[in-house]
Amino acid sequence: MSKIIAVVRKPGPSFKQAISANPRNLPIDIKLACLQHDRYVAALKKIKVEVISLPSLQKYPDGPFVEDTTVILGHVALACPNKEKSRQGEGSSIHKEIKKFMAIEKLPHSITLDGGDVLTTEKEIFVGISKRTNRDAVDAIAKFTKKSVIPVEVLSGLHLKTSVSYLGNNILVLDPSSIDISPFRRFKWIENGKPNRYSSNCLAIGNTVLLSKGPDEVVNKIHQERLKTIRLDISEFEKADGGLTCMSIIFKKM
C-alpha cells in the first residue's frame, strides 16, 4: 500500500507581509498562525499522512503556501514558474526534498503557473486561468500527462482551487459564481456560496475531508457522501488568500 506524504512549511515572522487581497487588510497574528498550522499538521498525522515539515523562510513571506511551488503528476513533479517576484525562488528547498521521491521538471519561462490553479481528478486535470496562471501552462502540463488538461476561467478569487475542490468519486465542492462551471458539468456538485468561498477549498485524503470553518449545510452534504470531516480554523491563512490545500503538497510514496 502506498504511503501518503505531505510537505509543509511553518509560517515565520515575515508571514505578516504575505501577499493579500484581503479587503479589510486585517493584520496577521503570527502566534495564532503557528498554532493553526500545528493543528493542521496534527490533523494530517491523525489520518496517517507522513508529514515532512520544512522550516520557515524569512526571505519568503508566502512560504507556508507550498502548494503553489509544485504540481505533482503522479510519476513526476513540475516546478512552478511563479508570476509573483516575491515568490520566485521559494520552491528550491521544497524541490530538493521532492527529488528524493520523483523527478522534477522545469517549465519554460514564458509560462506562469501556481499550483493552486491545478485541480486533478481521475480522468482530467483542470487548470485555472487566473491572475497567476496563463494559458501556456495548459499545453505545458499536457506534455507530462496522458490525462486531458482543460482550462477553466477563474472569474473571481485568487486561484481555481479557492473556489472548487475534488473529493473523489466524481464529487466537487464549489462556488459556481467564481469560476466558469461549464467544464464541470459531468460532476456531482456540493454548492457553496461566495460568502463561504473558503469552505470550497477542501483537502480530501482517502475518506476524510479537511475543511475550514464553514456552513453546516456543506459539512452535512459531505457526510451524506459517506465521507468523514475534520474542521479546522485557518483564519490567519485566509487573511492572505490561503486555503487548506495551499498549505501542503500531497503525493504518494511508491
C-alpha positions, -999 to 999 in steps of 0.1 A, spaced: 0 0 0 13 34 -10 22 59 18 8 94 15 33 122 22 26 158 28 53 185 25 45 216 47 63 247 58 58 266 91 50 303 90 76 326 103 76 363 114 77 375 78 43 359 71 28 392 82 40 406 48 23 378 28 6 389 -4 -31 395 4 -62 408 -14 -80 409 20 -103 439 16 -103 445 53 -65 445 54 -66 427 88 -32 421 104 -20 385 106 -14 371 141 18 351 138 14 333 171 -21 322 161 -10 313 126 17 289 140 -9 273 163 -33 268 134 -5 254 113 3 229 141 -33 218 143 -33 213 105 -2 191 107 -18 172 136 -49 166 115 -28 152 87 -10 129 111 -43 118 126 -53 103 92 -19 86 88 -2 110 65 36 112 68 45 149 72 77 164 60 79 198 78 103 224 65 115 254 85 101 289 79 118 311 53 122 347 64 130 358 29 97 345 15 66 357 34 42 334 15 64 303 22 37 284 41 17 282 9 38 254 -5 12 241 -30 19 270 -54 55 259 -59 49 224 -73 24 204 -94 25 166 -88 16 145 -118 20 110 -102 54 100 -115 68 134 -120 67 169 -103 67 202 -122 85 232 -107 61 261 -110 73 293 -126 55 317 -102 45 351 -116 49 370 -83 85 381 -79 84 378 -42 76 341 -45 103 332 -71 129 310 -56 105 299 -28 104 263 -42 141 254 -44 143 238 -9 109 220 -15 121 206 -48 153 194 -32 131 173 -8 107 161 -35 136 149 -57 141 122 -31 109 106 -43 105 116 -80 119 136 -109 114 173 -110 108 190 -144 112 227 -151 88 246 -174 97 274 -199 100 310 -186 71 321 -209 48 301 -186 33 314 -153 18 288 -130 7 285 -94 -1 250 -81 -33 264 -66 -47 266 -101 -43 229 -108 -72 205 -99 -65 169 -106 -92 142 -109 -90 106 -121 -95 114 -158 -88 151 -162 -66 179 -149 -82 213 -147 -61 244 -149 -74 278 -137 -66 307 -160 -61 333 -133 -41 364 -123 -12 339 -115 -15 313 -142 -16 318 -180 -29 297 -209 5 285 -219 5 264 -187 -22 242 -201 -2 229 -230 30 227 -208 13 204 -183 -3 183 -211 32 172 -222 37 154 -189 4 135 -186 -19 113 -205 -50 129 -189 -70 156 -206 -58 190 -195 -87 215 -195 -85 253 -190 -110 269 -166 -116 307 -164 -113 320 -128 -138 348 -126 -130 359 -90 -108 347 -62 -71 341 -63 -69 305 -77 -91 278 -92 -89 258 -60 -100 288 -40 -135 280 -54 -135 243 -62 -122 211 -47 -124 174 -57 -134 149 -31 -131 118 -52 -160 96 -66 -170 123 -91 -179 149 -64 -169 185 -62 -174 212 -36 -176 245 -55 -187 281 -56 -203 283 -90 -203 322 -90 -165 324 -90 -154 301 -120 -166 290 -154 -187 260 -144 -191 245 -179 -161 222 -177 -175 206 -146 -210 196 -159 -204 159 -156 -196 161 -119 -219 160 -89 -217 193 -70 -219 203 -34 -225 240 -39 -211 267 -16 -219 304 -19 -194 332 -23 -197 344 14 -183 310 24 -160 305 -5 -131 295 17 -151 264 26 -149 254 -11 -111 248 -6 -112 213 9 -84 188 13 -97 153 6 -74 124 16 -89 89 15 -123 91 30 -116 122 52 -121 158 41 -104 186 59 -123 219 56 -122 253 72 -149 265 94 -180 270 72 -217 263 69 -231 231 84 -250 225 52 -218 218 33 -205 196 60 -238 176 62 -237 171 24 -202 158 26 -213 134 53 -241 122 31 -214 110 6 -201 87 34 -171 109 40 -157 120 73 -147 156 80 -122 175 102 -130 212 105 -100 235 111 -98 272 118 -73 287 94 -84 324 98 -48 338 97 -40 320 64 -73 331 49 -63 367 55 -35 361 29 -59 344 5 -48 309 16 -68 277 20 -63 242 33 -48 228 0 -24 257 -2 -6 246 30 7 212 17 20 193 -13 4 158 -12 18 128 -31 21 90 -28 53 73 -19 56 45 -44 
